[in-house]
Amino acid sequence: QVQLVESGGGLVQPGGSLRLSCAASGTIESFYVMGWSRQAPGKERDFVARITNAGTTTYADSVKGRFTISRDNAKNTVYLQMNSLKPEDTAVYYCFGTGNYWGQGTRVTVSS
């Protein structure tokens, strides 16, 4: 069974950048869709971005123009480049893949 492991979270100041990575223990080519969701304190988990194995991307309105999702099938890894971060981006970010696969999450805190 494939496992997804996120990394790259941390503390960043408003306006800063972070790149999250999601490494799969097996091949990700079988995942038609991979993506990211996030859960802010006291809130429900929300969709952030997704990418198909053909490279088609979709973003939540709140992150359009600031976040970029990409995937490297050769490295079995999905990335989320986050720029112009805002305090409201503070959340635990989860990687997911088709078939209801989820990672354990990585925490992002945007604060001065």
C-alpha positions as CSV (number, residue, x, y, z in Angstrom):
1,Q,0.0,0.0,0.0
2,V,1.3,3.4,-0.9
3,Q,2.0,5.8,1.9
4,L,2.2,9.6,1.5
5,V,4.6,11.6,3.7
6,E,4.5,15.4,3.7
7,S,7.4,17.7,4.6
8,G,8.4,21.4,4.3
9,G,6.1,23.0,6.8
10,G,7.2,25.6,9.3
11,L,7.0,29.1,10.6
12,V,7.2,31.9,8.0
13,Q,6.5,35.6,8.1
14,P,3.6,37.1,6.1
15,G,4.7,37.6,2.5
16,G,7.2,34.8,2.7
17,S,7.3,31.5,0.8
18,L,7.4,27.8,1.6
19,R,7.5,24.7,-0.5
20,L,5.7,21.6,0.7
21,S,6.6,18.1,-0.6
22,C,4.6,14.9,-0.6
23,A,6.7,11.8,-1.1
24,A,5.0,8.6,-1.9
25,S,6.4,5.2,-0.9
26,G,5.4,3.8,-4.2
27,T,4.8,5.0,-7.7
28,I,2.4,8.0,-8.0
29,E,1.7,7.3,-11.7
30,S,-1.3,5.2,-10.6
31,F,-2.8,8.3,-8.9
32,Y,-4.9,10.0,-11.5
33,V,-5.2,12.9,-9.1
34,M,-3.0,14.2,-6.3
35,G,-3.4,17.3,-4.3
36,W,-3.4,19.3,-1.1
37,S,-6.0,20.2,1.4
38,R,-5.6,22.2,4.6
39,Q,-7.3,22.4,8.0
40,A,-7.0,25.6,10.0
41,P,-7.5,25.5,13.8
42,G,-11.1,25.0,14.6
43,K,-12.2,24.7,11.0
44,E,-13.0,21.9,8.6
45,R,-10.5,20.6,6.1
46,D,-10.7,22.6,2.8
47,F,-9.4,21.9,-0.7
48,V,-6.3,23.8,-1.8
49,A,-5.1,22.4,-5.1
50,R,-5.0,19.3,-7.3
51,I,-3.1,18.0,-10.3
52,T,-3.9,15.2,-12.6
53,N,-1.4,12.8,-14.1
54,A,-1.8,14.8,-17.3
55,G,-0.7,17.9,-15.5
56,T,-4.1,19.7,-15.3
57,T,-4.3,21.8,-12.2
58,T,-7.1,23.2,-10.2
59,Y,-6.9,25.7,-7.3
60,A,-9.1,27.1,-4.6
61,D,-9.9,30.8,-5.2
62,S,-8.2,31.7,-2.0
63,V,-4.8,30.6,-3.3
64,K,-5.0,31.3,-7.0
65,G,-2.0,33.3,-8.2
66,R,0.0,32.5,-5.0
67,F,0.3,28.7,-4.9
68,T,1.5,26.4,-7.5
69,I,1.1,22.6,-7.5
70,S,3.4,20.3,-9.5
71,R,4.3,16.6,-9.6
72,D,7.4,14.7,-10.5
73,N,6.4,11.2,-11.3
74,A,10.0,10.1,-11.6
75,K,10.6,11.1,-8.0
76,N,7.1,10.0,-6.8
77,T,6.7,13.4,-5.3
78,V,4.1,16.2,-5.4
79,Y,5.0,19.8,-4.5
80,L,3.1,22.8,-3.4
81,Q,5.0,26.1,-3.8
82,M,3.4,28.7,-1.6
83,N,4.2,32.4,-2.2
84,S,2.9,35.6,-0.7
85,L,1.8,33.8,2.4
86,K,-0.9,35.3,4.6
87,P,-1.8,34.6,8.2
88,E,-5.0,33.0,7.0
89,D,-2.9,30.4,5.3
90,T,-2.0,29.0,8.7
91,A,-3.1,25.4,8.8
92,V,-2.1,21.8,8.7
93,Y,-1.6,20.8,5.1
94,Y,-2.5,17.3,3.9
95,C,-1.4,15.6,0.7
96,F,-4.0,13.3,-0.9
97,G,-4.2,10.9,-3.8
98,T,-6.9,9.1,-5.7
99,G,-8.4,6.2,-3.7
100,N,-8.6,8.1,-0.4
101,Y,-4.9,8.1,0.4
102,W,-3.9,10.8,2.8
103,G,-0.7,11.9,4.4
104,Q,-0.2,12.7,8.1
105,G,0.0,16.5,7.5
106,T,2.6,19.2,7.9
107,R,2.0,22.4,9.8
108,V,2.3,25.8,8.3
109,T,2.3,28.9,10.5
110,V,2.3,32.3,9.0
111,S,3.0,34.9,11.6
112,S,5.2,37.9,12.3
